[in-house]
């Protein structure tokens, strides 16, 4: 049976080599002329460039040409790729969330261009622009099959402008070839473009993409061929120093301090495909704060990485294992540590480097090494954190990867137990992706090494999915041994055998207000190997969801849950609460519904409501998120969430409130002000984060960041800080 499964796997992979997208092609001429990047296509050079037109509708249908076509023209002069775009519209009533760079595309007018420079269907560079001339860039990884493969935190220098006219707008882009990574002598890239047109309620793509696939999927692309082979380019070394002045006060300890910090990053290109990122005394005070959430589970919740140093080629390090339960490398662990009271606090990063990118069309390499500082007062050792990753392309879009992770105390400390002095993880992953993205899979085996570990230090899993227009089926299996550890990873719990299976039937009605709707059955079972594989958790979910032609969405689901508590658990998290006892079991059911309105409207909202049993009591949850857009200058949003847990005596009941208004004002394309307020009585905290950003030069900023936190129960200040940070991007 095992041999048959392996043969079937490689048979599917070999079939993927034969699959092809429809033939769409654009020739990129070599023209040694430099147009003025003002958004107006009035230079004669644009008439010489070849045109990419006849966009295919993606939404609300994927079987016809777009109602309003798009014309893309491209040429290069040896140093830059120049792009001129004309987009037909039904008027000038465009939608934009703000004038800030790196906008999200959904629900507003814009166009994005994707370049798969190594022709591997796995990674790509994205550049986008809207009618107001606001630009964005992103890195696409993992084939573009999910939101996890789309990262807008990546930044690079390039130019783009746009102009609006009657019933159309135009854009001009100038992208340095050094902004891309590619093989020297290359003559062909894979290319696609997608566009959102709010006035015609239409989304369209140049190369046809089925609606059941992601709009930025790299499985569906055309080709662009260069008139002359691309040469070897000397990418400028980017030096990004910063100066940060900080004043802060901790009201709980009644201590204040001010300091002046210096540091910076450097970006060095090695050949046409590799990056060397170096950081010294990094400072992340300007990074957007995390969104607060109410956690009613027994487990830790992962949060996205927003620090620029970890972004480029991040999939090389972070895509191993399973993201939900068994991710061996989670970069947010670096710079955070547990103090002597087991509280999570910031742990200073002294410095380090990261080498990542393409060795060739088939090989990718990643190596990371960072040193964190010791904190003797809080009994935190200085640690060296490193990871090596090597990936080999197989077939058309599949790959096999090997990694090694090492976290080791820099020296011996009396307060560090022998089992905590080091932790190492070695693993191998095989990732399957068919050419048309119908089949996807992952198979991995990881082993950890630490003091006095035994044979139960293995993490292994298998995942396979089939995605067609009418049917979506997947199965996911995970085993994590009781002694498996990855100190730089995200492992919610060990000692589990978990299997998940999902089946979805999708319907595409014609001549209906519903664009698509589906029924899904989604069972999840978790067993405990140490308890003779006793079932400790299961959830069986049945749901129906619909996406309407007017872009509103509705979903209804019913869950049946079972929980066997291996350890005691207090859902209320109250100081004086009586916890639900260990070795107790509960069966309970919940019904939930949610609705999202049309995000193209100036006022949009989403609503969620659920009610049902919860362990031996009940839980009622409500949430609403509202956004008011005063375009193009301002966006105001409000999130309100309420959870009421009612448990019988002697267990504690609780009411959890989360209220989070946010304000974002973009005075121009270079001056931004954003404020986020977050109130959570579960965390006993009211927090304010206000940030003014002046982008006085490309990717060079002056930040003023104000943070203020209050204890909710007594409403007294907890800590307060203000930062003035200057950062400058210098190419040499």
Beta strands, then each sheet from edge to edge (+ up, - down):
strand 1: 25-30
strand 2: 50-52
strand 3: 56-59
strand 4: 70-76
strand 5: 80-88
strand 6: 110-116
strand 7: 124-129
strand 8: 135-140
strand 9: 150-151
strand 10: 159-165
strand 11: 168-176
strand 12: 188-197
strand 13: 202-205
strand 14: 222-226
strand 15: 238-250
strand 16: 255-270
strand 17: 274-280
strand 18: 336-338
strand 19: 344-346
strand 20: 349-358
strand 21: 363-372
strand 22: 383-394
strand 23: 398-409
strand 24: 422-433
strand 25: 439-449
strand 26: 458-467
strand 27: 471-480
strand 28: 496-507
strand 29: 514-528
strand 30: 534-548
strand 31: 553-565
strand 32: 584-596
strand 33: 603-614
strand 34: 617-630
strand 35: 634-646
strand 36: 654-666
strand 37: 671-680
strand 38: 685-697
strand 39: 700-711
strand 40: 716-731
sheet 1: 2+ 4- 1- 14- 12+ 6- 7+ 8- 9+
sheet 2: 2+ 4- 1- 14- 12+ 13- 3+
sheet 3: 2+ 4- 5+ 11- 10+
sheet 4: 15+ 16- 17+ 20- 21+ 22- 23+ 24- 25+ 26- 27+ 28- 29+ 30- 31+ 32- 33+ 34- 35+ 36- 37+ 38- 39+ 40- 15+
sheet 5: 18+ 19-
end
